[in-house]
Every structure is written in structure tokens, then in C-alpha cells.
Amino acid sequence: MVGFSDLTDEERIERFERLARVALCRFGLAGAALTHRSYTENVLYEVWDETSGIHASLRICRAGWEQSALRREISWLNALHRDTDLRLPIPIRTVDGEPFAVLRSEEIPEPRACALFRWVDGTFAAPKTLNVSRMRSVGRFLAVLHEHAESFRLPPELAIDRFDADALEASDHRENVAAYYTDGADLAAFDEAIAAAVRLMRQLGDDSTVAGIIHGDFHQRNYIFDGEGIGVVDFETVLWGYYLYDLATTLSYLVPEFLSDVDPAPLREAVLVGYEQTRGLPDAYERMLRVFAAYRVWIMADWSSGSPRMLEHEWARRRLDAMPGQIRGLLEGGVTEGWDKAAAVRRPIAPPGSRAARQSNR
């Protein structure tokens, strides 16, 4: 019998579609139209049900994905829907009132959690359509997320582990990268990224004004536009982390590699201006963002080098090969993937006593 890992992607998707049909029954949408959208680690389908008018996204989670992590994601999304006017995926419960369904199939290894979310209208923006107005809305959206995180608390049973300075320092940050990189200088770059991140985390502390639940993967492949209005998807990677890390992740994708011939400088500045209009930024934030950007490079290298599926792609290996140099450039403050081109931001004056003013003076 052919094993699941030996199947082609097309053959796997056929099996996942049969599982998706079972999942739709759990949500009371047995007759809904189902369109496959993507397959990386998770499998995503667009769902349209004419009878109920429900337009949704069905996610079949990857094998081994912790149900507690999915519950945290759904808990935060429900709170954001209740407390803000942000456009984001709204969770839909099963007919039995459960937040998601866990299904087993003889065709697919391991049980799979299946979650359904209201569809967020809009399109992913091509680089040439990322204008200053849109990027300011990106910054404002992220700032509102962080403002909400300051007061949001998960239920005790879903308490999230803090990956703070102590946890990072104690982690085996070479576990995956050492299997890919053979040059000692490359591994030393990852050591430097971790050491710099640990120092910065200790400097910032860990109260709710600097860290809390964050999106964790906030970039132009996860935000969409409907005209000038922004919506954000893929909250799967929610974690306890530093708000500046979330912002650094956003800026890390506004670089030539992802923008073709579009100048990143005004786009990056617009994100920062939009963010500061809501929350403000601490002094020396430029250096902090570089450190967290270097930390993000390590996270992506750790994930990519530990994923056999990613290593199958030549483009992924090329990116991995470039990452030690990116870290060194970020930490040294030199010319690095467009970071040097970002103009100094003229920081708006926040009203005395406002949240933005307090944050700016931290």
C-alpha cells in the first residue's frame, strides 16, 4: 500500500477534500460549494453555501497541531470581533457548539483539527499597489491589535507560554539550523541574533505594555485590501511575544526581495507613521526593530531548515543560504535588504497623557 508521504500533492488534496466534506457536515454545511485554495502545511478551502449565505474559509490543520493553540487563536479572534471593528476571520462553531471539529480518516495520518472562519473579503495586494495610504492602514491595524492585547487575557486553561528572554536563552536554538548550515561563521550569526534578542528582551521587560498575545506573522501575504480598507487573515501563529517583534516582521517583508522594483522606503515609513498615530514607539526603536528583525530571520531559518517540505524547494534553500548575511547586516546596522533606505520617521506629537505619549516615553 502506498504511504501518504509517497503520494503526489494532487493525490493528497483529493484525500483532504473528502475529509473537508465530512468537516462541512459537522458545521451544518453539507451541500456547500468547496474550492481548494492552498496546501502548505495546512490545507485551505473556500466555502460558499447558497442556502445560508455563509462564505467561509475551512482550514484543515497540519498533523500534530495542538488543539490548545487553535483554541487560543479562536478565543482571541472572538474577543477582537467583540471589542474592535477590525476586519478579520470570525470563527464559526459546529452544529454541536464546538469551536472546531477533530476528524480521523484511514486515508490521512493522524487526527486533523478542522476550523471554519467567516471569509474576509479583499485581495492580496501586488507590490505596485502598496501605496502610502494602504501602508498607514497596515500600521494602524497592527497598533490596534497591540492595544487590545494589552488588556486581553486568555482563559486560565489556555494560558500561553511566554517565550521571553529566559526561555529563549534556555532553548536549543541550533537544533534545526545546525543540520543545514555547516559553516561555523553562519552558525555564529544565529548565536549573535539570539544573544541580541535576549539582551533586548531583558531591557524591555515583560509587562503588558511591551508584550502580549501577537499575530506573529503580520506581512503582505496575510493582509488583504478591499479598496483602501484592510483585512487580516491567518492568525494561526498567535503567540506571546513582543509588539516590536510583530512590527519588525511586517517591515521585514517590505524589502526588495518581496517588492520587485518598488521602493520600500515610503512604504516602511508609512507603516511606522500609521502605527505611531495609535500607539507610539519607544526611543531608539530603529535599533530595536533591527534586533527583532534579526531574531525573525533566525525563526524563519529554524522553521525552514526543520521542514523537509520546505527544503524540497530551491527558492527556500536560496533564502536559507542568505540568512546568516542578513543577520549580520541587521545587527551591524549596515546596508541590509532595504532597511538602510527607510527614511527617518518624523514622529507625530501625541497628546499629553495619551497612550501614545506614554509609550513614546518608555
Secondary structure, 3 states (H helix, E strand, C coil): CCCHHHCCHHHHHHHHHHHHHHHHHHCCCCCCEEEEEEECCCEEEEEEECCCCEEEEEEECCCCCCHHHHHHHHHHHHHHHHHCCCECCCEECCCCCCCCEEEEECCEEEEEEEEEEECCCCECCCHHHCCHHHHHHHHHHHHHHHHHHHHCCCCHHHCCCECCHHHHHHCCCCCCHHHHCCCHHHHHHHHHHHHHHHHHHHHHCCCCCCEEEECCCCCCCCEEEECCEEEECCCCCCEEEEHHHHHHHHHHCCCHHHHCCCCHHHHHHHHHHHHHCCCCCCCCHHHHHHHHHHHHHHHHHHHHHCCHHHHCCHHHHHHHHHHHHHHHHHHHCCCCCCHHHCCCCCCCCCCCCCHHHHHHCC
